[in-house]
Amino acid sequence: MGTHTSEATLIDGAAVAAGLHSELRSAVENLVERGLTPGLAVVLVGNDPASSVYVRNKIRRSVEAGLRSFHHELPSTTSETDLLSLIDRLNSAHDVDGILVQLPLPSHIDAQKVTAAIDPAKDVDGFHPMNVGKLSLGGGALVPCTPLGCMLLIKGVRSQLAGLNAVIVGRSNIVGKPLAQLLLRENCTVTVAHSRTEDLPSLCRRADILVAAVGQPELIRGDWIKPGAIVIDVGINRAEHEGRQKLIGDVDFAGARAVAGALTPVPGGVGPMTIACLLRNTIDAACRRHGVSSPIGNS
Ligand SMILES: Nc1nc2c(c(=O)[nH]1)N[C@@H](CN(C=O)c1ccc(C(=O)N[C@@H](CCC(=O)O)C(=O)O)cc1)CN2
């Protein structure tokens, strides 16, 4: 990536997401004129405070974009059977194109069973085994929203990624694993690191693209970063600072800023892209279900 001397460019995820939202609003307008109003059903079980905020924002953004929005808020005592029968009804509902069950679910409910019960064609989270398989085989999948958002941000910095070394710290089904598939598809050399990886700092120093999705505040230090690298911080860790709640990423922001070429902040980086990509997936799912050409570009 050449010699690096200046401070990293900040990747403004909030601004990119705002641009995407306005593109999606126009796309929905276009579809409504053609007789199709995409519908998104959002299901929240329990009252986890962060999940409640995310769900509220998903509903607000869906309504702003002109989508039909369906909202199901269930108590934390809801049985797995009752949740599965709601999913059954949503699978059969003609006006529902996308179904999202907010995670995490209460511990008495098997999240994998719930995910697998969603019609893969309506699985706008991209978590169903059918979509996971299609993503790894290379086509036609609904792609998980956070990794999709990461890719849009990375490609906004650099459109050709072939041959670059990408290191993802974190192997979750929601972020690390699907993002590895997306980066492989771009011909990156991908390494997925985790808690048992030996000498993580040295591995990270080899990364042209470094993604931190591990849920450990400021784990990635400035001196773990290759000069000029693209650094994507997916971490959202909540901490008390002078009596106030503060969000901290998985990357030491100040340290990284002095070394990286481009860097996402927390908040305002990857997070806002997640909801924008959810709406994008809902529009895609609606177009596919109804055999209508999608008005959204493929970037
Ligand atoms: N069914 C799903 N559950 C969860 C997902 C998901 O993609 N599907 N991802 C996360 C939570 N999430 C969306 O659901 C999400 C996380 C963060 C943000 C966001 O905008 N973050 C802001 C900060 C907001 C704050 O104050 O907390 C930012 O980073 O700037 C949006 C959505 C787990 N569950």
The ligand as a Tripos MOL2 file, in Angstrom:
@<TRIPOS>MOLECULE
LIG
   34    36     1     0     0
SMALL
NO_CHARGES

@<TRIPOS>ATOM
      1 N1        -31.5220  -10.2670   13.6900 N.pl3     1 LIG1
      2 C1        -30.4140   -9.5380   13.9060 C.ar      1 LIG1
      3 N2        -30.0020   -9.3300   15.1560 N.ar      1 LIG1
      4 C2        -28.8570   -8.6040   15.3600 C.ar      1 LIG1
      5 C3        -28.1420   -8.0330   14.2570 C.ar      1 LIG1
      6 C4        -28.6120   -8.3000   12.9590 C.ar      1 LIG1
      7 O1        -28.0110   -7.8690   11.9270 O.2       1 LIG1
      8 N3        -29.7520   -9.0440   12.8170 N.ar      1 LIG1
      9 N4        -27.0550   -7.2050   14.4860 N.pl3     1 LIG1
     10 C5        -26.8020   -6.6990   15.8120 C.3       1 LIG1
     11 C6        -27.5560   -5.4680   16.2090 C.3       1 LIG1
     12 N5        -27.9500   -4.5220   15.1420 N.am      1 LIG1
     13 C7        -28.9900   -4.8490   14.3560 C.2       1 LIG1
     14 O2        -29.8400   -5.6180   14.6620 O.2       1 LIG1
     15 C8        -27.3960   -3.2040   15.0630 C.ar      1 LIG1
     16 C9        -26.2680   -2.8570   15.7530 C.ar      1 LIG1
     17 C10       -25.7990   -1.5250   15.7120 C.ar      1 LIG1
     18 C11       -26.4610   -0.5630   14.9880 C.ar      1 LIG1
     19 C12       -26.0400    0.8790   15.0070 C.2       1 LIG1
     20 O3        -26.6010    1.6760   14.3040 O.2       1 LIG1
     21 N6        -25.0790    1.2540   15.8540 N.am      1 LIG1
     22 C13       -24.7260    2.6230   16.0700 C.3       1 LIG1
     23 C14       -24.7620    2.8810   17.5720 C.3       1 LIG1
     24 C15       -26.1240    2.7340   18.1190 C.3       1 LIG1
     25 C16       -26.1430    2.6290   19.6490 C.2       1 LIG1
     26 O4        -26.1550    3.6680   20.3000 O.co2     1 LIG1
     27 O5        -26.1700    1.5020   20.1540 O.co2     1 LIG1
     28 C17       -23.3180    2.8960   15.5470 C.2       1 LIG1
     29 O6        -22.4840    1.9710   15.5910 O.co2     1 LIG1
     30 O7        -23.0950    4.0270   15.1600 O.co2     1 LIG1
     31 C18       -27.5670   -0.9120   14.2760 C.ar      1 LIG1
     32 C19       -28.0390   -2.2240   14.3110 C.ar      1 LIG1
     33 C20       -27.1360   -7.7650   16.8510 C.3       1 LIG1
     34 N7        -28.4150   -8.3620   16.6120 N.pl3     1 LIG1
@<TRIPOS>BOND
     1     1     2 1
     2     2     3 ar
     3     2     8 ar
     4     3     4 ar
     5     4     5 ar
     6     4    34 1
     7     5     6 ar
     8     5     9 1
     9     6     7 2
    10     6     8 ar
    11     9    10 1
    12    10    11 1
    13    10    33 1
    14    11    12 1
    15    12    13 1
    16    12    15 1
    17    13    14 2
    18    15    16 ar
    19    15    32 ar
    20    16    17 ar
    21    17    18 ar
    22    18    19 1
    23    18    31 ar
    24    19    20 2
    25    19    21 1
    26    21    22 1
    27    22    23 1
    28    22    28 1
    29    23    24 1
    30    24    25 1
    31    25    26 2
    32    25    27 1
    33    28    29 2
    34    28    30 1
    35    31    32 ar
    36    33    34 1
@<TRIPOS>SUBSTRUCTURE
     1 LIG1         1 GROUP 0 **** ****
